[in-house]
Amino acid sequence: METIKRLEPIALAVMVLGALNWGMVGLFDTNVISDVFGSGTLTDVVYVIVGVCGLLYVPRMLDSFHIGHHTPQARGT
């Protein structure tokens, strides 16, 4: 778990770059990732890395939304 915490800043940077790429695709119809890496297996690997980085942040997002934390309700007296 400590290793994942150490990778969080890198994962966040990769996710931001991926989000910027999808913004460019939506606004200007240009895919920077495929322009840089071509349209082959390397581009697919980059997309997988961005996806894995997004999955690394799911537990942090759940913690920030307090999802999955069960606190017992106080019973009325």
Secondary structure, DSSP 8 states (H G I E B T S, - for coil): -HHHHHHHHHHHHHHHHHHHHHHHHHHHS--HHHHHH-SSHHHHHHHHHHHHHHHHTHHHHHHHTT-S---------
